[in-house]
Amino acid sequence: QIQLVESGGGLVQAGGSLRLSCAVSGRTFSSYAMGWYRQAPGKEREFASGFSWSGSSTFYADSVKGRFTISRGNAKNTVYLQMNSLTPEDTGVYYCAADARTVRSGSPQYWGQGTQVTVSS
């Protein structure tokens, strides 16, 4: 069992940047594939970015590729999502997720509570 707590969301103008953080507690951080999902108003939750279980590979949705960067700090049990060149289409609730196998399945085992990101035009 692990717990995920996101932070770093907020209101930003189009073209701006935000960095989201996900603090992981509980079992060994390195035992899980970690990632980020997001849910825009009126839309289904979608995968945004994630690590493979080994942590050696990263994955991005086409809509964020080249603008978002996922990273991790093992010593601090934290996963980050650096978001640059934000557009109003990036508005939504961002969720940290973890799974013992793959975080890209659409239904990872663990979810954080979410953090709101709002991009104004």
N, C-alpha and C positions, 0 to 999 in steps of 0.2 A: 504494500500500500504506500502510495506517495501522495503528497499534497503539492499543488501548483498554485502559485499566487502571482498574478500579473500586476504590472504597474507601468506607468509611463505614458498612458494615453492622454488625450487632451484635444484642444482646438488649435488648428494650425491653418494658415492660409495656403492656397494652392501654390505649389512650387517649394513649399517648406519641407522640413524634416522632423521626424520623431524617432526616438529609440524606445522600444518596448523591452521590458525585462520580465522574466519569469523565474521566480525563486522556487527551487525544488527542495522539498524536505521529505524525510521518510527513508525509503530504501536507497541503495547505492545509485547515485545519479547516473553512472555509466552503464547501468543495466537496462536502460530504456532508450528507445528511439524518441527523440523530442521534436516538436514542431509547433507551427502556428496555423490556426484556421481563422477565418473571418466570416462575419455575417452582416451583409448590408441590409438596410431596412426593406422589408418585404421580400427578401430573397433567402434562399437556403444557405446554410453554412457551407463554406468551401475551403479547401486546402489552399494555403498560401505558400508555406515554406517548411522544410523540415530536414532533419538529418537521417541518414541510414542508422540502423541499430548499432553498427560499429563506430559510427561517428565519422567515418572516413569520406562519406559522400553527402552532398547537399542537393536539395531539390527545390525547385521554384515553380509556381504556377506561371503560365505564360504572361498573365496580366501584371505580374510584379517583377518578372525577370529583368535584370539590369538596373532596377531601382531599389530593391530590397536586398538586404544581406543578413543571413542568419549566422550567429556565432555562439560560442559557449565558453564559459569560464569554469573549468572543472574545480578549481580550488574553492570557488564561491558557490558551486551548485546553482549556477544561473545560466539561462539561455536568453539571448538577446535577439531582437529583430530591429535592425537599422532600416528605416524607411525614408527614402529620399525622393525628391521630385513628386511629392504627393499631389493627387488630383481629387476632386470631389467624389469620383468613383471609388476611392479608397475608404470612404466613410463607412463605418460599421463598428461592430463589437469584435474585438480581436481576442481569440482564446488560445492559451497555451495548451498543448496536448502531449500526452506520453503514451507509449505502448511498448509492451515487452517484445514485440516483433517488428511491426511497421506502423509508422504514424500516418501513412498516406492512405489508409484503407477507407477513410471517411467515418470510421467509428472507433477511434482509439479508446483505450481502456480508461484513461484518466483525462479529466478536463479541469482547467482553472475556471474561475468565476467570470472571467472576461474583463476587458478594459475598453472603454469607448474611445474611438478615434473619429474626430469630425474635421473634415477638410472644407474650408469655405472658399468660394470662388471669388 
